Amino acid sequence: MKQEVIDRFWEVDLFRGIAISMMIIYHFLFDLNFIKNYQIPLHSLPFLLFLYPIGTLFLLLVGISLTISYNKAQNSLSQKQIFLKFIRRGLFIFGLGLLVTVVTWILLPRGFIVFGVLHCIGLSVILAYPFLRFKFSLFIPGILFVILGIILRSIQFNFSWFLWLGFIPYHFYTLDYFPLLPWFGVVLIGIMLGNYLYPCGKRRSKINDYSKKLPVKGLCFLGRHSLIIYLVHQLILVGIIYLFL
């Protein structure tokens, strides 16, 4: 466990911490609208320009982290062991997504989360395994997946079986939606970036270490614990709103 912490790349934790901080800010504003009926224009262009980079950064970092993990694991594990490692990790995260589905279905039946970011990340971890060896050739399919997903956003369908893929049914409403199209394309681009920036699980270029300086240290802490923060931050935000606002 100690070796795993030492081997972390602080800059990856930093960017993940930035993404989780942006997510908390956005969700706080969303909760003010949802709970206290504030009229914050979250669907206006400035807020959308703040929102979409959050998901993009998260999924890019998923791809980068998968590449780093895969390249390092090849030094000590067989391909079968690596595959099982990815399966277990993906199923664990997807299972947390199902837990979020159940909780939101009970508490927020209108708009409960069917296929949110955790579902997407969990399934992407599993689906990404065969792509990890392709390295730089993933850019084109990644971009094509993103473009196809953007096109699908403007179309509605009379079935819901492929909701997870990006085929949105009529009158569909949810509080969090991350279908594989376009978001798995972002993961593939992240895998390509990971292979370029961290070949063989090592930094391509030496950088200065700012991980002990504030506020970088705090953001890195958030990045290292992003999963647990994602699971509990809404409870904390809702508590703050009810108690102090």
C-alpha positions in Angstrom: 0.0 0.0 0.0 2.8 2.4 0.8 4.5 1.7 -2.5 1.2 2.5 -4.4 1.0 5.9 -2.8 4.7 6.7 -3.6 4.1 5.7 -7.3 1.2 8.1 -7.7 1.7 11.1 -10.1 0.8 14.2 -8.1 -0.2 16.1 -11.3 -2.9 13.5 -12.1 -4.3 13.9 -8.6 -4.1 17.7 -9.0 -6.3 17.7 -12.1 -8.7 15.2 -10.6 -8.9 17.4 -7.6 -9.7 20.4 -9.8 -12.4 18.4 -11.5 -14.0 17.3 -8.2 -13.8 20.9 -6.9 -15.6 22.2 -10.0 -18.2 19.4 -9.6 -18.9 20.4 -6.0 -19.3 24.1 -6.9 -21.8 23.2 -9.7 -23.8 20.8 -7.6 -24.0 23.4 -4.8 -25.5 25.8 -7.3 -27.8 23.1 -8.6 -29.0 22.2 -5.1 -29.8 25.9 -4.4 -32.1 25.9 -7.4 -33.6 22.5 -6.6 -34.1 22.9 -2.9 -34.4 26.6 -2.3 -35.8 27.6 -5.6 -33.0 30.0 -6.5 -33.1 31.2 -10.1 -29.5 30.5 -11.1 -29.4 30.1 -14.9 -27.5 26.8 -15.0 -28.5 26.2 -18.6 -27.0 29.4 -19.8 -23.8 29.4 -21.9 -21.4 30.5 -19.1 -22.6 27.7 -16.8 -22.6 25.1 -19.6 -19.0 26.2 -20.4 -18.2 25.5 -16.7 -20.2 22.2 -16.6 -19.0 20.2 -19.6 -15.2 20.5 -18.9 -15.9 18.8 -15.6 -17.1 15.5 -17.1 -14.5 15.8 -19.9 -11.6 16.1 -17.4 -12.9 13.2 -15.3 -13.2 10.8 -18.2 -9.9 11.9 -19.7 -8.2 11.2 -16.4 -9.9 7.8 -16.3 -8.2 6.9 -19.6 -4.9 8.3 -18.5 -5.0 6.5 -15.1 -6.0 3.2 -16.8 -2.9 3.5 -19.1 -0.6 4.1 -16.1 -2.1 1.3 -14.2 -1.9 -1.1 -17.1 1.7 -0.3 -18.0 2.8 -0.7 -14.4 0.9 -3.9 -13.9 2.7 -5.5 -16.9 5.9 -5.6 -14.8 4.4 -7.9 -12.2 1.1 -9.5 -13.5 0.1 -11.7 -16.3 -2.4 -10.5 -18.9 -5.1 -12.7 -17.3 -4.4 -11.1 -13.9 -4.5 -7.6 -15.3 -7.8 -8.4 -17.1 -9.3 -9.7 -13.9 -8.0 -6.6 -12.0 -9.8 -4.3 -14.5 -13.0 -6.4 -14.3 -13.1 -6.3 -10.5 -12.4 -2.5 -10.5 -15.0 -1.8 -13.2 -17.7 -3.9 -11.5 -17.0 -2.3 -8.1 -17.4 1.2 -9.6 -20.5 0.2 -11.6 -21.9 -1.4 -8.4 -21.5 2.0 -6.7 -23.4 3.5 -9.6 -26.2 1.0 -9.1 -26.3 2.0 -5.4 -26.7 5.6 -6.5 -29.5 4.5 -8.8 -31.4 2.9 -5.9 -30.9 5.8 -3.5 -32.0 8.4 -6.0 -34.9 6.3 -7.0 -36.1 6.2 -3.4 -35.4 9.9 -2.6 -35.9 11.5 -6.0 -38.2 9.3 -8.1 -38.5 12.0 -10.7 -35.1 12.3 -12.2 -33.4 9.4 -10.5 -30.0 8.5 -11.9 -30.2 5.6 -14.4 -26.8 5.8 -16.0 -24.6 8.4 -14.4 -20.9 9.1 -14.2 -20.1 6.1 -12.0 -22.0 3.7 -14.3 -20.1 5.1 -17.2 -16.7 4.9 -15.5 -17.3 1.4 -14.3 -18.3 0.1 -17.7 -15.5 2.1 -19.4 -12.9 0.5 -17.2 -14.0 -3.0 -18.4 -14.4 -2.0 -22.0 -11.1 -0.1 -22.2 -9.0 -3.2 -21.5 -8.7 -4.4 -25.2 -7.9 -0.8 -26.3 -5.0 -0.2 -23.9 -2.4 -1.9 -26.2 -3.3 0.3 -29.3 -1.7 3.4 -27.9 -1.7 6.3 -30.3 -4.2 4.9 -32.9 -7.1 5.6 -30.5 -7.5 9.3 -31.4 -9.7 8.7 -34.5 -12.1 6.2 -32.9 -12.2 8.4 -29.8 -13.2 11.5 -31.8 -15.7 9.5 -33.9 -17.4 8.2 -30.7 -17.6 11.8 -29.4 -19.1 13.1 -32.6 -21.6 10.3 -32.7 -22.6 10.9 -29.1 -23.1 14.6 -29.8 -25.3 13.8 -32.8 -27.4 11.3 -30.7 -28.0 14.1 -28.1 -30.2 15.9 -30.7 -32.4 12.8 -31.4 -35.0 11.1 -29.4 -36.2 7.5 -29.7 -39.3 5.5 -28.7 -37.3 2.8 -26.8 -35.1 2.9 -23.8 -33.0 -0.3 -24.1 -30.0 1.6 -25.4 -30.2 4.5 -22.9 -26.8 3.5 -21.6 -25.3 3.8 -25.1 -26.7 7.3 -25.8 -30.1 6.6 -27.4 -32.3 9.0 -25.4 -36.0 8.0 -25.2 -38.8 10.6 -25.4 -39.6 12.5 -22.2 -36.4 11.2 -20.5 -35.3 13.2 -17.5 -32.5 12.4 -15.1 -30.2 14.3 -12.7 -27.0 12.8 -14.1 -26.5 11.2 -17.5 -23.2 9.9 -18.9 -23.8 7.5 -21.8 -21.0 5.6 -23.4 -21.5 7.8 -26.5 -19.8 10.3 -26.4 -18.0 9.7 -23.0 -16.2 6.4 -23.8 -14.7 8.3 -26.7 -13.2 10.7 -24.2 -11.8 7.7 -22.2 -10.1 6.5 -25.4 -8.5 9.9 -26.0 -7.4 9.8 -22.4 -5.7 6.4 -23.0 -3.9 7.9 -26.0 -2.7 10.9 -23.8 -1.7 8.5 -21.1 0.5 6.5 -23.4 2.1 9.7 -24.7 2.6 11.4 -21.3 3.4 8.3 -19.3 5.1 5.7 -21.6 5.7 2.4 -19.7 4.1 4.0 -16.6 6.7 6.7 -16.3 6.7 10.4 -16.9 7.9 11.4 -20.4 9.3 14.7 -19.1 10.6 15.7 -15.7 8.5 18.4 -14.0 8.9 20.4 -10.8 7.1 18.9 -7.7 4.6 21.4 -6.4 2.6 18.8 -4.5 3.6 20.1 -1.1 2.5 23.7 -1.8 -0.9 25.2 -1.0 -3.4 25.0 -2.6 -1.9 22.2 -4.8 -1.6 20.0 -1.7 -5.3 20.4 -0.9 -6.4 19.7 -4.5 -4.2 16.6 -4.7 -5.8 15.4 -1.5 -9.2 15.8 -3.1 -8.0 14.0 -6.2 -6.7 11.0 -4.2 -10.1 10.6 -2.5 -12.3 11.7 -5.4 -14.5 8.5 -5.3 -15.5 8.8 -1.6 -16.0 12.6 -2.0 -18.3 12.0 -5.0 -20.4 9.6 -2.9 -20.8 11.8 0.2 -20.5 15.4 -1.1 -24.2 15.8 -1.9 -25.2 14.8 1.6 -22.9 17.5 3.0 -24.1 20.1 0.6 -27.8 19.4 1.3 -27.1 19.5 5.0 -25.3 22.9 4.7 -28.2 24.3 2.6 -30.9 23.2 5.1 -28.9 24.3 8.2 -27.5 27.6 7.0 -29.5 28.9 4.0 
